[in-house]
Each structure stands twice: as C-alpha cells, then as structure tokens.
Amino acid sequence: MDGRTYTFDSFDCAIQSLAQVCPHCHCKIISVGVEENGKTYCSAQCAMFERQLEKLLRGGFNPFRLGNELTGVAA
C-alpha cells in the first residue's frame, strides 16, 4: 500500500481500512475481485450489472422516467 507499513490488532480492522470497495454494491473486496475497465468488482455479477447499466445509460435510458425500457411500459 504505497510502500507504507500498517499494524492492526485484527483482520477486521485491516479490511475496513485497506480493502477495495465494489463500485456497484459497495461491499469490501476481501478476496480476488473481478477487474473490468479499470474497476475492480466483488463478483462477475456486479461487473455484468454495471456493464449493462452503462450500456442503457449510453443508449439514452432515463431511470427517472415513468414507463421505461426495463418494464416494457410506455411512458
């Protein structure tokens, strides 16, 4: 971690201070994560969901509009 030395009295404290956070579900990544587009996710499911969400937003999807592409209901 940037060449610095840390001392913790428990593994839990080390996780809270140093573990990466999943950009989708915001959980701490304790083990091996899934890296995609420069981001590290806790699982392939979170990475896939973010990929689909980015695709929808690039296509003009508006999550705040009533009736949208996800529900199939016309606005």
N, CA, C and O of each residue as an XYZ file, in Angstrom:
300
protein
N       0.828     -1.175      0.000
C       0.000      0.000      0.000
C       0.877      1.245      0.000
O       1.129      1.835      1.050
N       1.318      1.622     -1.129
C       2.140      2.817     -1.318
C       3.433      2.779     -0.519
O       3.955      3.831     -0.149
N       3.964      1.590     -0.245
C       5.223      1.466      0.469
C       5.147      1.755      1.949
O       6.174      1.800      2.625
N       3.943      1.953      2.468
C       3.774      2.240      3.893
C       3.521      0.953      4.657
O       2.997     -0.009      4.097
N       3.887      0.927      5.925
C       3.672     -0.220      6.794
C       2.514      0.073      7.729
O       2.419      1.162      8.294
N       1.639     -0.903      7.889
C       0.474     -0.766      8.760
C       0.507     -1.871      9.817
O       0.993     -2.972      9.560
N      -0.004     -1.570     10.985
C      -0.133     -2.572     12.045
C      -1.571     -2.526     12.553
O      -2.070     -1.470     12.941
N      -2.226     -3.680     12.545
C      -3.611     -3.772     13.005
C      -3.709     -4.840     14.077
O      -2.925     -5.790     14.091
N      -4.671     -4.685     14.976
C      -4.845     -5.685     16.022
C      -5.816     -6.789     15.617
O      -5.979     -7.772     16.340
N      -6.468     -6.625     14.449
C      -7.351     -7.689     13.960
C      -7.470     -7.602     12.446
O      -7.221     -6.563     11.835
N      -7.856     -8.719     11.869
C      -8.059     -8.781     10.431
C      -9.206     -7.868     10.019
O      -9.151     -7.249      8.956
N     -10.247     -7.776     10.851
C     -11.394     -6.924     10.553
C     -10.996     -5.457     10.409
O     -11.483     -4.758      9.520
N     -10.112     -5.000     11.283
C      -9.651     -3.607     11.205
C      -8.862     -3.371      9.915
O      -8.990     -2.319      9.289
N      -8.058     -4.340      9.527
C      -7.286     -4.217      8.295
C      -8.216     -4.143      7.090
O      -7.997     -3.335      6.188
N      -9.248     -4.976      7.066
C     -10.212     -4.968      5.955
C     -10.901     -3.615      5.872
O     -11.001     -3.040      4.788
N     -11.376     -3.100      6.996
C     -12.083     -1.822      6.997
C     -11.202     -0.683      6.497
O     -11.688      0.247      5.853
N      -9.921     -0.755      6.789
C      -9.016      0.326      6.408
C      -8.447      0.200      4.999
O      -8.247      1.209      4.322
N      -8.183     -1.032      4.546
C      -7.402     -1.197      3.327
C      -8.105     -1.864      2.148
O      -7.669     -1.715      1.007
N      -9.181     -2.595      2.408
C      -9.822     -3.352      1.321
C     -10.492     -2.415      0.317
O     -11.039     -1.372      0.676
N     -10.432     -2.821     -0.953
C     -11.126     -2.073     -2.004
C     -12.629     -2.229     -1.819
O     -13.091     -3.169     -1.172
N     -13.388     -1.295     -2.394
C     -14.844     -1.313     -2.305
C     -15.418     -1.529     -3.703
O     -14.994     -0.880     -4.659
N     -16.376     -2.436     -3.816
C     -17.033     -2.702     -5.097
C     -17.822     -1.455     -5.523
O     -18.636     -0.956     -4.746
N     -17.597     -0.943     -6.738
C     -18.307      0.258     -7.175
C     -19.800      0.035     -7.415
O     -20.555      0.998     -7.544
N     -20.226     -1.218     -7.475
C     -21.653     -1.488     -7.691
C     -22.411     -1.659     -6.377
O     -23.355     -0.917     -6.108
N     -22.002     -2.639     -5.550
C     -22.763     -2.939     -4.320
C     -22.125     -2.351     -3.064
O     -22.705     -2.423     -1.980
N     -20.947     -1.776     -3.202
C     -20.240     -1.084     -2.121
C     -19.789     -1.996     -0.980
O     -19.565     -1.523      0.135
N     -19.654     -3.284     -1.244
C     -19.117     -4.180     -0.215
C     -17.593     -4.171     -0.300
O     -17.021     -3.801     -1.326
N     -16.945     -4.580      0.785
C     -15.486     -4.653      0.805
C     -15.040     -5.890      0.036
O     -15.621     -6.963      0.201
N     -14.021     -5.753     -0.798
C     -13.498     -6.869     -1.579
C     -12.351     -7.479     -0.786
O     -11.255     -6.922     -0.723
N     -12.621     -8.634     -0.181
C     -11.643     -9.276      0.687
C     -10.758    -10.226     -0.105
O      -9.551    -10.290      0.129
N     -11.330    -10.944     -1.013
C     -10.598    -11.940     -1.789
C     -10.298    -11.364     -3.171
O     -10.143    -10.153     -3.327
N     -10.221    -12.219     -4.146
C      -9.952    -11.802     -5.515
C     -11.209    -11.194     -6.118
O     -12.288    -11.781     -6.038
N     -11.070    -10.027     -6.717
C     -12.195     -9.384     -7.357
C     -12.164     -9.618     -8.858
O     -11.285    -10.308     -9.374
N     -13.122     -9.043     -9.541
C     -13.217     -9.133    -10.999
C     -12.897     -7.749    -11.542
O     -13.599     -6.783    -11.243
N     -11.845     -7.653    -12.334
C     -11.439     -6.359    -12.876
C     -11.990     -6.188    -14.279
O     -11.872     -7.074    -15.126
N     -12.597     -5.022    -14.508
C     -13.155     -4.710    -15.824
C     -13.130     -3.204    -16.028
O     -13.605     -2.447    -15.181
N     -12.582     -2.778    -17.141
C     -12.491     -1.357    -17.498
C     -11.844     -0.519    -16.398
O     -12.284      0.598    -16.128
N     -10.815     -1.050    -15.770
C     -10.091     -0.307    -14.750
C     -10.751     -0.266    -13.392
O     -10.249      0.394    -12.482
N     -11.873     -0.961    -13.233
C     -12.570     -1.012    -11.946
C     -12.509     -2.440    -11.425
O     -12.475     -3.387    -12.211
N     -12.493     -2.601    -10.105
C     -12.487     -3.926     -9.504
C     -13.818     -4.143     -8.789
O     -14.197     -3.372     -7.908
N     -14.516     -5.201     -9.179
C     -15.820     -5.554     -8.602
C     -15.665     -6.770     -7.696
O     -14.701     -7.524     -7.824
N     -16.607     -6.958     -6.789
C     -16.532     -8.103     -5.874
C     -16.892     -9.408     -6.567
O     -16.484    -10.479     -6.116
N     -17.658     -9.335     -7.668
C     -18.094    -10.550     -8.354
C     -18.351    -10.261     -9.824
O     -18.449     -9.105    -10.236
N     -18.458    -11.319    -10.602
C     -18.785    -11.179    -12.020
C     -20.198    -10.625    -12.185
O     -20.480     -9.922    -13.156
N     -21.080    -10.936    -11.247
C     -22.454    -10.446    -11.314
C     -22.496     -8.917    -11.213
O     -23.206     -8.261    -11.975
N     -21.739     -8.358    -10.277
C     -21.693     -6.895    -10.154
C     -21.074     -6.259    -11.388
O     -21.553     -5.224    -11.851
N     -20.021     -6.856    -11.928
C     -19.388     -6.331    -13.137
C     -20.367     -6.360    -14.309
O     -20.445     -5.402    -15.078
N     -21.111     -7.450    -14.447
C     -22.079     -7.583    -15.530
C     -23.201     -6.548    -15.381
O     -23.609     -5.929    -16.363
N     -23.694     -6.363    -14.163
C     -24.771     -5.404    -13.949
C     -24.314     -3.998    -14.308
O     -25.045     -3.266    -14.975
N     -23.118     -3.608    -13.877
C     -22.599     -2.287    -14.200
C     -22.426     -2.108    -15.706
O     -22.718     -1.040    -16.243
N     -21.952     -3.154    -16.390
C     -21.780     -3.100    -17.840
C     -23.126     -2.866    -18.514
O     -23.224     -2.044    -19.425
N     -24.163     -3.575    -18.080
C     -25.494     -3.414    -18.665
C     -26.064     -2.033    -18.356
O     -26.703     -1.421    -19.212
N     -25.838     -1.536    -17.134
C     -26.336     -0.218    -16.759
C     -25.669      0.866    -17.599
O     -26.342      1.777    -18.082
N     -24.350      0.776    -17.777
C     -23.649      1.747    -18.611
C     -24.160      1.717    -20.050
O     -24.292      2.761    -20.688
N     -24.444      0.527    -20.556
C     -24.974      0.370    -21.913
C     -26.344      1.048    -22.036
O     -26.615      1.721    -23.030
N     -27.205      0.871    -21.027
C     -28.527      1.501    -21.043
C     -28.408      3.022    -20.978
O     -29.102      3.732    -21.706
N     -27.533      3.520    -20.112
C     -27.386      4.964    -19.964
C     -26.806      5.599    -21.220
O     -27.203      6.706    -21.582
N     -25.872      4.921    -21.897
C     -25.328      5.431    -23.156
C     -26.398      5.464    -24.238
O     -26.347      6.302    -25.139
N     -27.358      4.563    -24.152
C     -28.426      4.494    -25.153
C     -29.573      5.446    -24.887
O     -30.577      5.408    -25.598
N     -29.452      6.303    -23.877
C     -30.493      7.287    -23.603
C     -31.520      6.846    -22.577
O     -32.543      7.512    -22.419
N     -31.284      5.744    -21.872
C     -32.207      5.274    -20.847
C     -32.288      6.289    -19.725
O     -31.259      6.764    -19.245
N     -33.491      6.626    -19.302
C     -33.699      7.558    -18.197
C     -34.381      6.809    -17.058
O     -35.578      6.536    -17.146
N     -33.648      6.463    -15.977
C     -34.243      5.684    -14.894
C     -35.288      6.445    -14.104
O     -35.991      5.843    -13.293
N     -35.416      7.749    -14.311
C     -36.370      8.545    -13.540
C     -37.669      8.796    -14.285
O     -38.587      9.410    -13.742
N     -37.755      8.327    -15.526
C     -38.962      8.496    -16.323
C     -39.932      7.362    -16.002
O     -39.513      6.208    -15.907
N     -41.199      7.661    -15.837
C     -42.202      6.620    -15.615
C     -42.406      5.843    -16.903
O     -42.566      6.437    -17.969
N     -42.401      4.516    -16.815
C     -42.526      3.694    -18.000
C     -41.208      3.748    -18.759
O     -40.862      4.780    -19.335
N     -40.483      2.655    -18.762
C     -39.173      2.687    -19.423
C     -38.862      1.349    -20.044
O     -39.684      0.433    -20.020
N     -37.677      1.241    -20.597
C     -37.271      0.051    -21.328
C     -37.207     -1.196    -20.446
O     -37.386     -2.311    -20.936
N     -36.951     -1.011    -19.139
C     -36.840     -2.170    -18.263
C     -38.199     -2.796    -17.966
O     -38.305     -4.017    -17.853
N     -39.238     -1.972    -17.840
C     -40.551     -2.510    -17.515
C     -41.359     -2.874    -18.752
O     -42.288     -3.679    -18.687
N     -40.992     -2.265    -19.888
C     -41.745     -2.519    -21.114
C     -43.020     -1.709    -21.184
O     -43.825     -1.917    -22.092
N     -43.231     -0.787    -20.250
C     -44.447      0.036    -20.205
C     -44.160      1.363    -20.893
O     -43.154      2.015    -20.612
N     -45.040      1.750    -21.783
C     -44.864      3.009    -22.491
C     -45.077      4.190    -21.554
O     -45.897      4.132    -20.638
N     -44.334      5.254    -21.793
C     -44.444      6.450    -20.947
C     -45.701      7.218    -21.261
O     -45.961      8.253    -20.648
